């Protein structure tokens, strides 16, 4: 489990990114880089980090499922992810 403060910081960045997304796109299209510099740093999409939805783990993230490899394995073995079965040959 990730620290709650780190998860809260990530959520704050996601909210800021969503808030300024249209404005950022318009400024980029216009080429107004001075105004882009004045936007909050955390509004930038580069500062977002992919994290597991259940545990907040940043490493071993599987983008298709939104889970870390550990949680993916546990949920797949429990049958909670439709269409995923353990391979055997």
N, CA, C and O atoms as a GROMACS GRO file, in nm:
protein
  356
    1UNK      N    1   0.084  -0.119   0.000
    1UNK     CA    2   0.000   0.000   0.000
    1UNK      C    3   0.088   0.125   0.000
    1UNK      O    4   0.183   0.136   0.077
    2UNK      N    5   0.054   0.216  -0.086
    2UNK     CA    6   0.126   0.343  -0.090
    2UNK      C    7   0.080   0.430   0.026
    2UNK      O    8  -0.029   0.412   0.080
    3UNK      N    9   0.164   0.524   0.063
    3UNK     CA   10   0.127   0.616   0.170
    3UNK      C   11   0.007   0.700   0.126
    3UNK      O   12  -0.007   0.734   0.009
    4UNK      N   13  -0.078   0.731   0.220
    4UNK     CA   14  -0.199   0.807   0.189
    4UNK      C   15  -0.165   0.947   0.138
    4UNK      O   16  -0.237   1.002   0.055
    5UNK      N   17  -0.055   1.004   0.186
    5UNK     CA   18  -0.016   1.138   0.141
    5UNK      C   19   0.023   1.137  -0.006
    5UNK      O   20  -0.004   1.232  -0.079
    6UNK      N   21   0.088   1.030  -0.050
    6UNK     CA   22   0.129   1.020  -0.190
    6UNK      C   23   0.007   1.000  -0.279
    6UNK      O   24  -0.002   1.057  -0.388
    7UNK      N   25  -0.088   0.918  -0.232
    7UNK     CA   26  -0.211   0.898  -0.308
    7UNK      C   27  -0.291   1.028  -0.317
    7UNK      O   28  -0.348   1.059  -0.422
    8UNK      N   29  -0.294   1.105  -0.209
    8UNK     CA   30  -0.366   1.232  -0.208
    8UNK      C   31  -0.300   1.331  -0.304
    8UNK      O   32  -0.369   1.405  -0.374
    9UNK      N   33  -0.168   1.333  -0.307
    9UNK     CA   34  -0.095   1.421  -0.397
    9UNK      C   35  -0.125   1.386  -0.542
    9UNK      O   36  -0.141   1.474  -0.626
   10UNK      N   37  -0.133   1.256  -0.570
   10UNK     CA   38  -0.165   1.211  -0.706
   10UNK      C   39  -0.306   1.255  -0.746
   10UNK      O   40  -0.327   1.303  -0.857
   11UNK      N   41  -0.403   1.239  -0.655
   11UNK     CA   42  -0.540   1.281  -0.684
   11UNK      C   43  -0.546   1.432  -0.709
   11UNK      O   44  -0.621   1.478  -0.796
   12UNK      N   45  -0.469   1.509  -0.633
   12UNK     CA   46  -0.464   1.654  -0.650
   12UNK      C   47  -0.412   1.689  -0.789
   12UNK      O   48  -0.464   1.780  -0.855
   13UNK      N   49  -0.311   1.618  -0.833
   13UNK     CA   50  -0.256   1.641  -0.967
   13UNK      C   51  -0.357   1.606  -1.075
   13UNK      O   52  -0.367   1.677  -1.175
   14UNK      N   53  -0.432   1.498  -1.055
   14UNK     CA   54  -0.532   1.457  -1.154
   14UNK      C   55  -0.641   1.562  -1.167
   14UNK      O   56  -0.687   1.592  -1.278
   15UNK      N   57  -0.684   1.619  -1.054
   15UNK     CA   58  -0.788   1.723  -1.056
   15UNK      C   59  -0.737   1.847  -1.128
   15UNK      O   60  -0.808   1.905  -1.210
   16UNK      N   61  -0.613   1.890  -1.097
   16UNK     CA   62  -0.557   2.008  -1.162
   16UNK      C   63  -0.539   1.985  -1.312
   16UNK      O   64  -0.563   2.075  -1.392
   17UNK      N   65  -0.496   1.865  -1.348
   17UNK     CA   66  -0.477   1.834  -1.490
   17UNK      C   67  -0.610   1.845  -1.564
   17UNK      O   68  -0.617   1.902  -1.673
   18UNK      N   69  -0.716   1.789  -1.505
   18UNK     CA   70  -0.847   1.795  -1.570
   18UNK      C   71  -0.898   1.939  -1.579
   18UNK      O   72  -0.962   1.976  -1.677
   19UNK      N   73  -0.871   2.019  -1.477
   19UNK     CA   74  -0.919   2.157  -1.473
   19UNK      C   75  -0.855   2.243  -1.582
   19UNK      O   76  -0.923   2.324  -1.645
   20UNK      N   77  -0.726   2.224  -1.605
   20UNK     CA   78  -0.651   2.309  -1.698
   20UNK      C   79  -0.627   2.245  -1.835
   20UNK      O   80  -0.554   2.302  -1.916
   21UNK      N   81  -0.686   2.129  -1.863
   21UNK     CA   82  -0.657   2.058  -1.988
   21UNK      C   83  -0.695   2.140  -2.112
   21UNK      O   84  -0.616   2.151  -2.205
   22UNK      N   85  -0.815   2.196  -2.112
   22UNK     CA   86  -0.860   2.274  -2.229
   22UNK      C   87  -0.776   2.400  -2.246
   22UNK      O   88  -0.736   2.435  -2.358
   23UNK      N   89  -0.750   2.469  -2.136
   23UNK     CA   90  -0.672   2.592  -2.142
   23UNK      C   91  -0.530   2.564  -2.191
   23UNK      O   92  -0.475   2.639  -2.272
   24UNK      N   93  -0.472   2.454  -2.142
   24UNK     CA   94  -0.337   2.415  -2.182
   24UNK      C   95  -0.332   2.384  -2.332
   24UNK      O   96  -0.239   2.424  -2.401
   25UNK      N   97  -0.432   2.313  -2.381
   25UNK     CA   98  -0.436   2.278  -2.524
   25UNK      C   99  -0.450   2.402  -2.610
   25UNK      O  100  -0.387   2.413  -2.715
   26UNK      N  101  -0.533   2.497  -2.566
   26UNK     CA  102  -0.551   2.620  -2.642
   26UNK      C  103  -0.423   2.703  -2.645
   26UNK      O  104  -0.386   2.758  -2.749
   27UNK      N  105  -0.355   2.712  -2.532
   27UNK     CA  106  -0.230   2.788  -2.526
   27UNK      C  107  -0.121   2.723  -2.611
   27UNK      O  108  -0.041   2.792  -2.675
   28UNK      N  109  -0.117   2.590  -2.610
   28UNK     CA  110  -0.017   2.521  -2.691
   28UNK      C  111  -0.042   2.544  -2.840
   28UNK      O  112   0.051   2.567  -2.917
   29UNK      N  113  -0.169   2.538  -2.878
   29UNK     CA  114  -0.204   2.558  -3.019
   29UNK      C  115  -0.170   2.701  -3.063
   29UNK      O  116  -0.126   2.722  -3.176
   30UNK      N  117  -0.191   2.797  -2.973
   30UNK     CA  118  -0.161   2.937  -3.005
   30UNK      C  119  -0.011   2.965  -2.999
   30UNK      O  120   0.035   3.065  -3.054
   31UNK      N  121   0.065   2.878  -2.934
   31UNK     CA  122   0.209   2.898  -2.922
   31UNK      C  123   0.247   2.997  -2.813
   31UNK      O  124   0.356   3.054  -2.817
   32UNK      N  125   0.159   3.018  -2.718
   32UNK     CA  126   0.183   3.114  -2.609
   32UNK      C  127   0.252   3.042  -2.493
   32UNK      O  128   0.187   3.002  -2.396
   33UNK      N  129   0.383   3.025  -2.503
   33UNK     CA  130   0.458   2.950  -2.403
   33UNK      C  131   0.480   3.029  -2.274
   33UNK      O  132   0.503   2.970  -2.169
   34UNK      N  133   0.475   3.159  -2.282
   34UNK     CA  134   0.487   3.240  -2.161
   34UNK      C  135   0.366   3.218  -2.070
   34UNK      O  136   0.381   3.209  -1.948
   35UNK      N  137   0.248   3.208  -2.129
   35UNK     CA  138   0.128   3.183  -2.050
   35UNK      C  139   0.126   3.039  -1.998
   35UNK      O  140   0.074   3.012  -1.890
   36UNK      N  141   0.183   2.947  -2.076
   36UNK     CA  142   0.191   2.808  -2.029
   36UNK      C  143   0.277   2.797  -1.904
   36UNK      O  144   0.248   2.718  -1.814
   37UNK      N  145   0.384   2.878  -1.898
   37UNK     CA  146   0.472   2.875  -1.781
   37UNK      C  147   0.401   2.923  -1.655
   37UNK      O  148   0.440   2.887  -1.544
   38UNK      N  149   0.298   3.004  -1.672
   38UNK     CA  150   0.228   3.060  -1.555
   38UNK      C  151   0.123   2.964  -1.499
   38UNK      O  152   0.071   2.988  -1.389
   39UNK      N  153   0.091   2.858  -1.572
   39UNK     CA  154  -0.003   2.758  -1.519
   39UNK      C  155   0.065   2.680  -1.406
   39UNK      O  156   0.188   2.675  -1.400
   40UNK      N  157  -0.014   2.620  -1.316
   40UNK     CA  158   0.047   2.542  -1.208
   40UNK      C  159   0.128   2.424  -1.262
   40UNK      O  160   0.091   2.365  -1.363
   41UNK      N  161   0.238   2.392  -1.195
   41UNK     CA  162   0.322   2.281  -1.238
   41UNK      C  163   0.246   2.149  -1.238
   41UNK      O  164   0.263   2.066  -1.328
   42UNK      N  165   0.163   2.130  -1.137
   42UNK     CA  166   0.092   2.003  -1.125
   42UNK      C  167  -0.021   1.987  -1.226
   42UNK      O  168  -0.085   1.882  -1.230
   43UNK      N  169  -0.046   2.089  -1.306
   43UNK     CA  170  -0.148   2.079  -1.411
   43UNK      C  171  -0.091   2.009  -1.535
   43UNK      O  172  -0.167   1.974  -1.625
   44UNK      N  173   0.038   1.990  -1.539
   44UNK     CA  174   0.102   1.926  -1.653
   44UNK      C  175   0.075   1.776  -1.653
   44UNK      O  176   0.083   1.713  -1.548
   45UNK      N  177   0.043   1.717  -1.769
   45UNK     CA  178   0.017   1.573  -1.774
   45UNK      C  179   0.141   1.489  -1.748
   45UNK      O  180   0.130   1.371  -1.714
   46UNK      N  181   0.258   1.547  -1.764
   46UNK     CA  182   0.383   1.473  -1.744
   46UNK      C  183   0.401   1.436  -1.596
   46UNK      O  184   0.468   1.337  -1.565
   47UNK      N  185   0.342   1.513  -1.508
   47UNK     CA  186   0.361   1.490  -1.365
   47UNK      C  187   0.269   1.382  -1.309
   47UNK      O  188   0.280   1.347  -1.192
   48UNK      N  189   0.178   1.328  -1.393
   48UNK     CA  190   0.092   1.219  -1.349
   48UNK      C  191   0.168   1.088  -1.353
   48UNK      O  192   0.252   1.067  -1.441
   49UNK      N  193   0.139   1.002  -1.259
   49UNK     CA  194   0.205   0.872  -1.251
   49UNK      C  195   0.099   0.763  -1.252
   49UNK      O  196   0.000   0.773  -1.180
   50UNK      N  197   0.119   0.661  -1.333
   50UNK     CA  198   0.025   0.548  -1.334
   50UNK      C  199   0.039   0.472  -1.204
   50UNK      O  200   0.149   0.430  -1.168
   51UNK      N  201  -0.073   0.452  -1.133
   51UNK     CA  202  -0.072   0.380  -1.006
   51UNK      C  203  -0.186   0.280  -1.003
   51UNK      O  204  -0.290   0.300  -1.067
   52UNK      N  205  -0.167   0.172  -0.929
   52UNK     CA  206  -0.270   0.071  -0.910
   52UNK      C  207  -0.392   0.134  -0.844
   52UNK      O  208  -0.377   0.212  -0.749
   53UNK      N  209  -0.511   0.102  -0.893
   53UNK     CA  210  -0.633   0.160  -0.838
   53UNK      C  211  -0.663   0.108  -0.698
   53UNK      O  212  -0.727   0.178  -0.620
   54UNK      N  213  -0.617  -0.011  -0.666
   54UNK     CA  214  -0.649  -0.071  -0.536
   54UNK      C  215  -0.544  -0.038  -0.430
   54UNK      O  216  -0.580  -0.006  -0.316
   55UNK      N  217  -0.417  -0.046  -0.465
   55UNK     CA  218  -0.312  -0.030  -0.364
   55UNK      C  219  -0.231   0.098  -0.379
   55UNK      O  220  -0.168   0.142  -0.283
   56UNK      N  221  -0.232   0.158  -0.497
   56UNK     CA  222  -0.152   0.278  -0.520
   56UNK      C  223  -0.009   0.248  -0.558
   56UNK      O  224   0.073   0.339  -0.567
   57UNK      N  225   0.022   0.121  -0.581
   57UNK     CA  226   0.159   0.082  -0.616
   57UNK      C  227   0.197   0.139  -0.753
   57UNK      O  228   0.123   0.122  -0.849
   58UNK      N  229   0.315   0.208  -0.763
   58UNK     CA  230   0.353   0.269  -0.889
   58UNK      C  231   0.426   0.175  -0.985
   58UNK      O  232   0.428   0.200  -1.106
   59UNK      N  233   0.485   0.069  -0.933
   59UNK     CA  234   0.564  -0.020  -1.019
   59UNK      C  235   0.483  -0.143  -1.058
   59UNK      O  236   0.393  -0.185  -0.986
   60UNK      N  237   0.516  -0.199  -1.172
   60UNK     CA  238   0.447  -0.318  -1.220
   60UNK      C  239   0.303  -0.289  -1.259
   60UNK      O  240   0.215  -0.373  -1.240
   61UNK      N  241   0.279  -0.170  -1.312
   61UNK     CA  242   0.144  -0.127  -1.347
   61UNK      C  243   0.105  -0.184  -1.481
   61UNK      O  244   0.180  -0.174  -1.578
   62UNK      N  245  -0.014  -0.244  -1.488
   62UNK     CA  246  -0.066  -0.297  -1.615
   62UNK      C  247  -0.174  -0.201  -1.663
   62UNK      O  248  -0.283  -0.195  -1.607
   63UNK      N  249  -0.142  -0.128  -1.767
   63UNK     CA  250  -0.226  -0.019  -1.815
   63UNK      C  251  -0.365  -0.067  -1.858
   63UNK      O  252  -0.465   0.002  -1.835
   64UNK      N  253  -0.371  -0.182  -1.920
   64UNK     CA  254  -0.499  -0.232  -1.972
   64UNK      C  255  -0.601  -0.256  -1.860
   64UNK      O  256  -0.721  -0.238  -1.879
   65UNK      N  257  -0.552  -0.297  -1.743
   65UNK     CA  258  -0.641  -0.331  -1.631
   65UNK      C  259  -0.641  -0.224  -1.522
   65UNK      O  260  -0.732  -0.221  -1.440
   66UNK      N  261  -0.541  -0.137  -1.520
   66UNK     CA  262  -0.534  -0.034  -1.416
   66UNK      C  263  -0.490  -0.089  -1.283
   66UNK      O  264  -0.517  -0.029  -1.179
   67UNK      N  265  -0.422  -0.204  -1.284
   67UNK     CA  266  -0.380  -0.270  -1.160
   67UNK      C  267  -0.230  -0.298  -1.165
   67UNK      O  268  -0.170  -0.303  -1.272
   68UNK      N  269  -0.172  -0.318  -1.046
   68UNK     CA  270  -0.034  -0.363  -1.041
   68UNK      C  271  -0.032  -0.513  -1.069
   68UNK      O  272  -0.136  -0.579  -1.064
   69UNK      N  273   0.083  -0.566  -1.098
   69UNK     CA  274   0.095  -0.707  -1.133
   69UNK      C  275   0.050  -0.797  -1.017
   69UNK      O  276  -0.008  -0.903  -1.039
   70UNK      N  277   0.077  -0.754  -0.893
   70UNK     CA  278   0.040  -0.835  -0.777
   70UNK      C  279  -0.112  -0.846  -0.764
   70UNK      O  280  -0.166  -0.956  -0.746
   71UNK      N  281  -0.180  -0.734  -0.772
   71UNK     CA  282  -0.325  -0.734  -0.758
   71UNK      C  283  -0.390  -0.802  -0.878
   71UNK      O  284  -0.493  -0.869  -0.864
   72UNK      N  285  -0.330  -0.786  -0.996
   72UNK     CA  286  -0.383  -0.852  -1.115
   72UNK      C  287  -0.379  -1.004  -1.096
   72UNK      O  288  -0.476  -1.074  -1.127
   73UNK      N  289  -0.268  -1.053  -1.046
   73UNK     CA  290  -0.253  -1.198  -1.025
   73UNK      C  291  -0.354  -1.249  -0.924
   73UNK      O  292  -0.419  -1.351  -0.946
   74UNK      N  293  -0.367  -1.179  -0.811
   74UNK     CA  294  -0.462  -1.221  -0.708
   74UNK      C  295  -0.605  -1.223  -0.761
   74UNK      O  296  -0.679  -1.319  -0.740
   75UNK      N  297  -0.643  -1.116  -0.830
   75UNK     CA  298  -0.780  -1.107  -0.880
   75UNK      C  299  -0.807  -1.209  -0.992
   75UNK      O  300  -0.917  -1.263  -1.002
   76UNK      N  301  -0.706  -1.234  -1.076
   76UNK     CA  302  -0.722  -1.331  -1.184
   76UNK      C  303  -0.739  -1.472  -1.126
   76UNK      O  304  -0.821  -1.549  -1.175
   77UNK      N  305  -0.663  -1.506  -1.023
   77UNK     CA  306  -0.674  -1.639  -0.964
   77UNK      C  307  -0.807  -1.656  -0.891
   77UNK      O  308  -0.858  -1.768  -0.882
   78UNK      N  309  -0.864  -1.548  -0.840
   78UNK     CA  310  -0.993  -1.554  -0.773
   78UNK      C  311  -1.109  -1.550  -0.872
   78UNK      O  312  -1.225  -1.569  -0.835
   79UNK      N  313  -1.078  -1.524  -1.000
   79UNK     CA  314  -1.181  -1.520  -1.103
   79UNK      C  315  -1.257  -1.389  -1.107
   79UNK      O  316  -1.369  -1.386  -1.157
   80UNK      N  317  -1.199  -1.282  -1.057
   80UNK     CA  318  -1.267  -1.153  -1.052
   80UNK      C  319  -1.245  -1.068  -1.177
   80UNK      O  320  -1.307  -0.963  -1.193
   81UNK      N  321  -1.157  -1.114  -1.267
   81UNK     CA  322  -1.134  -1.041  -1.392
   81UNK      C  323  -1.189  -1.128  -1.505
   81UNK      O  324  -1.137  -1.237  -1.530
   82UNK      N  325  -1.295  -1.082  -1.572
   82UNK     CA  326  -1.358  -1.164  -1.676
   82UNK      C  327  -1.265  -1.188  -1.794
   82UNK      O  328  -1.195  -1.097  -1.840
   83UNK      N  329  -1.264  -1.310  -1.843
   83UNK     CA  330  -1.188  -1.345  -1.961
   83UNK      C  331  -1.042  -1.378  -1.935
   83UNK      O  332  -0.969  -1.409  -2.028
   84UNK      N  333  -0.999  -1.372  -1.810
   84UNK     CA  334  -0.859  -1.402  -1.777
   84UNK      C  335  -0.854  -1.535  -1.704
   84UNK      O  336  -0.918  -1.553  -1.600
   85UNK      N  337  -0.778  -1.629  -1.761
   85UNK     CA  338  -0.761  -1.758  -1.698
   85UNK      C  339  -0.614  -1.791  -1.687
   85UNK      O  340  -0.531  -1.737  -1.760
   86UNK      N  341  -0.582  -1.880  -1.595
   86UNK     CA  342  -0.443  -1.921  -1.579
   86UNK      C  343  -0.405  -2.011  -1.697
   86UNK      O  344  -0.481  -2.100  -1.734
   87UNK      N  345  -0.290  -1.987  -1.753
   87UNK     CA  346  -0.246  -2.064  -1.869
   87UNK      C  347  -0.198  -2.202  -1.825
   87UNK      O  348  -0.133  -2.217  -1.722
   88UNK      N  349  -0.232  -2.302  -1.903
   88UNK     CA  350  -0.181  -2.437  -1.880
   88UNK      C  351  -0.170  -2.506  -2.015
   88UNK      O  352  -0.262  -2.498  -2.097
   89UNK      N  353  -0.058  -2.572  -2.038
   89UNK     CA  354  -0.038  -2.643  -2.165
   89UNK      C  355   0.049  -2.762  -2.144
   89UNK      O  356   0.078  -2.836  -2.238
   0.00000   0.00000   0.00000
